[in-house]
């Protein structure tokens, strides 16, 4: 969760705030649009997840998951030239005060700090300004050429947010995000929110999970894998770094795409169960 923004994103965001509802962005050179929900993903799609540091494009994977704000159109074009599918990360359910669109969210929509992230605050996902922020970020994703998005913090109702959010409130918001992404031709992944997977798996194109092995929760992703949709799993515990074989074997049995990564997601090391 870096606090640096690229000039390319600054320009893209300003343009996106005034763009129409087009679902694709034409390349000025005349090539085909890149934002296309039909981009192929399958349960066997491999991935790399890096949100901080100079991006390492050397991994032979199908999908790169990178930060929406800290990447930029030229980086995405380079990944497309490498035949990679590009997923762009942003937080949909939390307020990050360093993002340039932070002033778009009303103060009464901001709640308690996230556990372990004191500079982030939970958002009231029922609030209109939160939904407008999400739509504008999706417009940025289209503008800079992302193939899909990974909206984070999609399970506020299970946390101490400062708001009386119900499971139905969260379902309504998560469905809103999925529809808004699909309306723009973007793939969209469900981040964590394990309890609502049965209701949402059919509405999302993939899942991103953190620590399902550590907390013995990986089996709940079957609604995704039985539909042929990938489940991208990241583990951080040092025990897996030192002894990855057991969870890698279990991941392959369950059809999960597991990476063992640093918590900062800075590419300082990487262990893939698909290698």
PyMOL commands that set and color helices and strands:
alter all, ss='L'
color gray80, all
select helices_A, chain A and resi 7-16+73-81+102-104+107-109+128-144+156-158+167-183+194-203+218-225+238-242+245-254
alter helices_A, ss='H'
color red, helices_A
select strands_A, chain A and resi 47-49+63-67+85-91+94-96+110-114+117-123+148-152+187-191+206-210+231-235+257-261+270-272
alter strands_A, ss='S'
color yellow, strands_A
deselect
rebuild
show_as cartoon
